[in-house]
Amino acid sequence: MMPYFFWGSGMWIFPIIGIIVMLLIVLMIFWRGGFMGGCGGNGHDRHYHDDDRHYSRSESAMDILNKRYAKGEITKEEFERMKKDIAG
């Protein structure tokens, strides 16, 4: 008589809720980029996000520094100091 009491009192809903929660977690993982990585999806062409700037791995540090200086994000003194840091 015990199994009928268990299923008859509404306890059948908990396994269904558990399955729904697991499916939602899996969907969130794949929606956020999956197991393979960020923006590229295949893990090879990831981008670094820094506010509005997006830098891919194929860009060198000097390319990024030149772009930031050209946009006016850094001063000439900062540019020269960072260029020395990169080169040295």
Backbone hydrogen bonds, N-H to C=O, Kabsch-Sander energy under -0.5 kcal/mol:
donor,donor_aa,acceptor,acceptor_aa,energy
5,F,1,M,-1.4
6,F,2,M,-2.1
7,W,3,P,-2.1
8,G,4,Y,-1.9
9,S,5,F,-1.1
10,G,7,W,-0.8
11,M,6,F,-1.1
13,I,10,G,-1.3
14,F,11,M,-1.0
16,I,12,W,-0.8
17,I,13,I,-2.4
18,G,14,F,-2.3
19,I,15,P,-2.0
20,I,16,I,-2.2
21,V,17,I,-2.4
22,M,18,G,-2.2
23,L,19,I,-2.3
24,L,20,I,-2.2
25,I,21,V,-2.1
26,V,22,M,-2.2
27,L,23,L,-2.5
28,M,24,L,-2.2
29,I,25,I,-2.1
30,F,26,V,-2.2
31,W,27,L,-2.3
32,R,28,M,-1.9
33,G,30,F,-0.8
34,G,29,I,-2.5
37,G,33,G,-0.7
48,Y,55,Y,-3.1
49,H,47,H,-0.5
50,D,48,Y,-0.6
50,D,53,R,-2.3
53,R,50,D,-2.3
55,Y,48,Y,-1.9
57,R,46,R,-1.1
59,E,56,S,-1.4
64,I,60,S,-2.0
65,L,61,A,-2.4
66,N,62,M,-2.6
67,K,63,D,-2.2
68,R,64,I,-2.4
69,Y,65,L,-2.2
70,A,66,N,-2.5
71,K,67,K,-2.1
72,G,68,R,-0.5
72,G,69,Y,-0.8
73,E,68,R,-2.4
74,I,68,R,-0.8
79,F,75,T,-2.4
80,E,76,K,-2.6
81,R,77,E,-2.4
82,M,78,E,-2.7
83,K,79,F,-2.4
84,K,80,E,-2.0
85,D,81,R,-1.9
86,I,82,M,-2.4
87,A,83,K,-2.4
88,G,84,K,-2.4
